[in-house]
Amino acid sequence: MSSPIPAHHTVPTREYVLTFVCEDRPGIVHAVTGAIVGVRGNITESRQFESGATRRFYMRLQIATNASADEIRAAMAPVADRFGIEYSIDSVGRPVRTLILGSTAKHCLNDLLFQIDAGHLPIEPKLVLANHATLEPLSQFYEVPFEHLPTKDAAEKTAFEDRVREVVAEHDIELVVLARYMQILSPELCAELSGRCINIHHSFLPGFKGANPYRQAYARGVKQIGATAHFVTSDLDEGPIIEQDVIRVDHTRSPQELMAIGQDAEVRTLRQAVTWFAQSRVLLDGNRTVIFR
């Protein structure tokens, strides 16, 4: 007959992710890991980075323990005070409450909703809000609430952004995804959503602006096509970059083929950026990001 497991060897029943940032100085890792050991924690994944430019120290830990999140916070409190640490604790795999904005393009929304439905993307879409009705059947297929508000003039754009604010407050939204939402957000809304709003666009920007960018690219004979996912700021399409992708092409590709290749890059790039964000793998370092893959 096997012996009972001693109390101090209790099998961990919970897994948490701890991310933090502070000014770099000796002793941080030792103090943090000591606090984790103090709550019976076992570190199952660890990533760290010191930014030479800003002298900031970044770390992400996954912790298996039978302690509660509040117990971890209590253990971290004196360490955070000592080193000036800004930290966050969450359960591994918890779906992130998300608002998705769209217009008429279906490819990015379709992929996000499929990945969620398949259990591969840890976000919980509370609403798809679009300025056209085109995406309603797709949202209904995946049983995600949908709303359509036009943005044809300044008053309607203001009403749309006010609805965004209402949804963010009502559902305590943690992430807003612009799944090819083809409107510029106001500086005020950009500031309110700072660090939690992700956009996707083709890699031709700032060149080939406006309509038919892939036809413009075809006319110029581009040799590579890609996509960029980044945090939204008031600087149009210039926020901190989370992920990028690029595919080589040549003169044999038609405008339609270039568009298909580009949309596939957009889908994969946005999916990866959203996944990393939902897994607490994206930390801001000034105007750039630290990605703990």
C-alpha positions as CSV (number, residue, x, y, z in Angstrom):
1,M,0.0,0.0,0.0
2,S,1.4,3.4,-1.0
3,S,2.0,6.0,1.7
4,P,-0.1,9.2,1.7
5,I,1.4,12.3,0.2
6,P,2.8,14.5,3.0
7,A,1.0,17.9,3.3
8,H,4.1,19.8,2.1
9,H,4.0,17.7,-1.1
10,T,0.4,18.5,-2.0
11,V,-0.1,18.2,-5.7
12,P,-0.6,21.6,-7.4
13,T,-4.1,22.2,-8.5
14,R,-3.8,25.7,-10.1
15,E,-1.6,27.4,-12.7
16,Y,-1.0,31.1,-12.8
17,V,1.0,33.5,-15.0
18,L,2.9,36.3,-13.3
19,T,4.3,39.2,-15.4
20,F,6.1,42.2,-14.1
21,V,8.3,45.2,-15.0
22,C,10.6,47.3,-12.8
23,E,13.9,49.2,-12.9
24,D,16.7,46.7,-13.4
25,R,18.8,46.1,-10.2
26,P,20.4,43.1,-8.5
27,G,18.3,40.7,-6.5
28,I,15.0,40.9,-8.3
29,V,14.8,37.3,-9.5
30,H,15.9,35.9,-6.2
31,A,13.3,37.9,-4.3
32,V,10.5,37.0,-6.7
33,T,11.3,33.3,-6.8
34,G,11.6,33.3,-3.1
35,A,8.1,34.7,-2.7
36,I,6.8,32.0,-5.1
37,V,8.5,29.3,-3.1
38,G,6.9,30.8,0.0
39,V,3.4,30.0,-1.4
40,R,4.3,26.5,-2.4
41,G,4.8,27.5,-6.0
42,N,6.7,25.6,-8.7
43,I,7.9,27.6,-11.7
44,T,7.0,25.7,-14.9
45,E,8.0,28.4,-17.4
46,S,10.3,31.4,-17.0
47,R,11.3,34.3,-19.4
48,Q,13.2,37.5,-18.6
49,F,14.6,40.5,-20.4
50,E,16.6,43.6,-19.5
51,S,16.2,46.5,-21.9
52,G,19.5,48.2,-22.4
53,A,17.8,51.3,-23.8
54,T,15.4,51.9,-20.9
55,R,17.2,49.9,-18.1
56,R,13.9,48.2,-17.4
57,F,13.6,44.6,-16.3
58,Y,10.8,42.4,-17.7
59,M,9.8,38.9,-16.5
60,R,7.1,36.3,-17.2
61,L,6.6,33.3,-15.0
62,Q,4.1,30.4,-15.0
63,I,3.5,29.0,-11.6
64,A,1.9,25.7,-10.5
65,T,0.6,25.9,-6.9
66,N,-2.3,25.0,-4.6
67,A,-2.2,28.6,-3.3
68,S,-4.8,31.2,-4.4
69,A,-4.1,34.3,-6.4
70,D,-4.6,36.4,-3.3
71,E,-2.0,34.4,-1.5
72,I,0.5,35.1,-4.3
73,R,-0.4,38.8,-4.3
74,A,0.2,38.9,-0.5
75,A,3.6,37.2,-0.9
76,M,4.5,39.6,-3.8
77,A,3.5,42.8,-2.0
78,P,6.7,43.3,0.1
79,V,8.8,42.4,-3.0
80,A,6.9,44.8,-5.2
81,D,7.4,47.6,-2.6
82,R,11.1,46.9,-2.3
83,F,11.9,46.9,-6.0
84,G,9.1,49.2,-7.4
85,I,7.6,46.3,-9.3
86,E,4.5,46.7,-11.5
87,Y,3.0,43.2,-11.7
88,S,0.0,41.2,-12.8
89,I,-1.3,37.8,-11.8
90,D,-3.8,35.8,-13.8
91,S,-4.9,32.2,-14.3
92,V,-3.3,30.4,-17.2
93,G,-5.7,29.9,-20.1
94,R,-8.4,32.2,-18.8
95,P,-10.3,33.6,-21.8
96,V,-9.7,37.3,-22.2
97,R,-12.9,39.4,-22.5
98,T,-12.7,40.9,-26.0
99,L,-14.6,43.4,-28.2
100,I,-14.0,42.9,-32.0
101,L,-14.5,45.8,-34.4
102,G,-15.0,45.2,-38.1
103,S,-16.2,46.7,-41.4
104,T,-16.8,44.5,-44.5
105,A,-13.7,42.3,-44.8
106,K,-14.4,38.8,-43.5
107,H,-11.0,37.0,-43.4
108,C,-9.7,38.2,-40.1
109,L,-13.0,37.9,-38.2
110,N,-13.6,34.5,-39.7
111,D,-10.3,33.2,-38.5
112,L,-10.6,34.6,-35.0
113,L,-14.1,33.2,-34.5
114,F,-13.0,29.8,-35.9
115,Q,-10.0,29.6,-33.7
116,I,-12.1,30.5,-30.7
117,D,-14.7,27.9,-31.6
118,A,-12.0,25.3,-32.0
119,G,-10.5,26.0,-28.6
120,H,-7.2,27.4,-29.9
121,L,-7.6,31.0,-29.1
122,P,-8.1,32.0,-25.4
123,I,-10.4,35.0,-25.8
124,E,-14.1,35.5,-25.1
125,P,-15.8,37.7,-27.7
126,K,-18.5,39.7,-26.0
127,L,-19.6,41.5,-29.2
128,V,-18.7,42.1,-32.8
129,L,-19.4,45.8,-33.5
130,A,-19.2,46.8,-37.2
131,N,-19.9,49.9,-39.3
132,H,-21.5,47.7,-42.0
133,A,-24.0,44.8,-41.7
134,T,-21.8,42.5,-43.9
135,L,-20.3,40.5,-41.0
136,E,-23.6,39.8,-39.2
137,P,-24.2,36.3,-40.8
138,L,-20.6,35.3,-39.9
139,S,-21.1,36.4,-36.3
140,Q,-24.5,34.6,-36.1
141,F,-22.9,31.4,-37.4
142,Y,-20.5,31.4,-34.5
143,E,-23.2,32.6,-32.1
144,V,-21.4,35.8,-31.2
145,P,-23.6,38.9,-30.6
146,F,-23.4,41.4,-33.4
147,E,-24.2,45.1,-33.7
148,H,-24.1,47.4,-36.7
149,L,-23.7,51.2,-36.4
150,P,-22.9,53.3,-39.5
151,T,-20.0,55.8,-39.5
152,K,-20.9,57.9,-42.6
153,D,-20.5,61.2,-40.9
154,A,-18.9,62.8,-37.8
155,A,-21.9,62.4,-35.6
156,E,-22.2,58.7,-36.5
157,K,-18.5,58.1,-35.8
158,T,-18.9,59.7,-32.4
159,A,-21.9,57.5,-31.7
160,F,-19.9,54.4,-32.8
161,E,-17.0,55.3,-30.4
162,D,-19.5,56.0,-27.6
163,R,-20.9,52.5,-28.1
164,V,-17.4,51.1,-27.9
165,R,-16.9,52.8,-24.5
166,E,-20.3,51.4,-23.3
167,V,-19.3,47.9,-24.3
168,V,-15.9,48.2,-22.7
169,A,-17.5,49.4,-19.4
170,E,-20.4,46.9,-19.5
171,H,-18.3,43.8,-20.1
172,D,-15.1,45.0,-18.4
173,I,-13.3,44.5,-21.8
174,E,-9.6,43.6,-21.6
175,L,-8.8,43.6,-25.3
176,V,-10.2,45.4,-28.4
177,V,-9.3,43.8,-31.8
178,L,-9.6,45.8,-35.0
179,A,-10.3,42.9,-37.4
180,R,-9.9,45.1,-40.5
181,Y,-12.0,47.9,-39.1
182,M,-11.5,50.6,-41.7
183,Q,-12.0,53.7,-39.6
184,I,-9.5,55.9,-37.7
185,L,-10.1,55.9,-34.0
186,S,-10.1,59.3,-32.3
187,P,-7.0,60.3,-30.2
188,E,-9.3,60.2,-27.1
189,L,-10.4,56.6,-27.7
190,C,-6.8,55.6,-28.6
191,A,-5.7,56.9,-25.2
192,E,-8.5,55.2,-23.3
193,L,-7.6,51.9,-25.0
194,S,-3.9,52.3,-24.7
195,G,-2.0,49.0,-24.5
196,R,-5.2,46.8,-25.1
197,C,-6.2,47.6,-28.6
198,I,-4.7,45.6,-31.5
199,N,-4.8,46.5,-35.2
200,I,-3.8,44.6,-38.3
201,H,-2.9,46.0,-41.7
202,H,-0.9,45.1,-44.8
203,S,2.8,45.8,-44.8
204,F,2.8,48.3,-47.6
205,L,2.0,51.2,-45.3
206,P,2.9,54.1,-45.3
207,G,3.0,53.4,-49.1
208,F,0.0,52.2,-51.1
209,K,-2.6,53.9,-49.0
210,G,-6.3,54.0,-49.7
211,A,-8.3,51.7,-51.9
212,N,-6.9,48.7,-53.8
213,P,-3.4,48.5,-52.2
214,Y,-2.7,45.2,-53.8
215,R,-3.4,46.5,-57.2
216,Q,-1.1,49.4,-56.4
217,A,1.5,46.9,-55.3
218,Y,1.1,44.9,-58.5
219,A,1.6,48.0,-60.6
220,R,4.8,48.7,-58.7
221,G,6.1,45.1,-59.0
222,V,6.5,44.4,-55.3
223,K,8.6,41.4,-54.4
224,Q,7.3,40.8,-50.9
225,I,4.0,41.0,-49.2
226,G,3.3,41.0,-45.5
227,A,1.3,42.1,-42.5
228,T,1.8,44.0,-39.3
229,A,-0.1,43.7,-36.0
230,H,0.4,46.5,-33.5
231,F,-1.1,48.4,-30.6
232,V,-3.3,51.3,-31.7
233,T,-2.1,54.8,-30.9
234,S,-3.0,58.2,-32.1
235,D,-0.1,58.0,-34.5
236,L,-1.9,56.2,-37.4
237,D,-0.5,52.7,-38.0
238,E,2.7,53.5,-36.0
239,G,1.9,51.9,-32.6
240,P,4.2,49.4,-30.9
241,I,4.6,46.4,-33.2
242,I,3.6,43.0,-31.8
243,E,4.1,40.7,-34.8
244,Q,4.9,40.9,-38.5
245,D,5.0,38.4,-41.4
246,V,6.4,38.5,-44.9
247,I,6.1,36.3,-48.0
248,R,8.2,36.6,-51.2
249,V,6.3,37.0,-54.5
250,D,7.3,37.6,-58.1
251,H,6.1,39.1,-61.3
252,T,3.9,36.0,-62.1
253,R,1.4,36.9,-59.4
254,S,-1.9,38.6,-60.4
255,P,-3.5,41.3,-58.2
256,Q,-6.0,38.8,-57.0
257,E,-3.3,36.3,-56.0
258,L,-1.4,39.1,-54.2
259,M,-4.5,39.9,-52.3
260,A,-5.1,36.3,-51.3
261,I,-1.5,36.0,-50.1
262,G,-1.7,39.3,-48.2
263,Q,-5.0,38.4,-46.5
264,D,-3.5,35.0,-45.4
265,A,-0.6,36.9,-43.9
266,E,-3.0,39.3,-42.1
267,V,-5.0,36.4,-40.7
268,R,-1.9,34.6,-39.3
269,T,-0.3,37.7,-38.0
270,L,-3.4,39.0,-36.2
271,R,-4.1,35.5,-34.7
272,Q,-0.5,35.3,-33.3
273,A,-0.6,38.8,-31.8
274,V,-4.0,38.2,-30.1
275,T,-2.8,34.8,-28.8
276,W,0.4,36.3,-27.3
277,F,-1.6,39.1,-25.7
278,A,-4.2,36.7,-24.3
279,Q,-1.4,34.6,-22.8
280,S,0.2,37.6,-21.1
281,R,3.3,37.3,-23.4
282,V,3.3,41.0,-24.6
283,L,4.8,43.7,-22.4
284,L,5.3,47.3,-23.5
285,D,8.8,48.8,-23.5
286,G,8.2,52.4,-24.5
287,N,7.4,52.5,-28.2
288,R,8.2,48.8,-28.7
289,T,7.1,45.5,-27.3
290,V,8.8,42.7,-25.4
291,I,7.4,39.3,-26.5
292,F,8.0,36.3,-24.3
293,R,7.3,33.5,-26.8
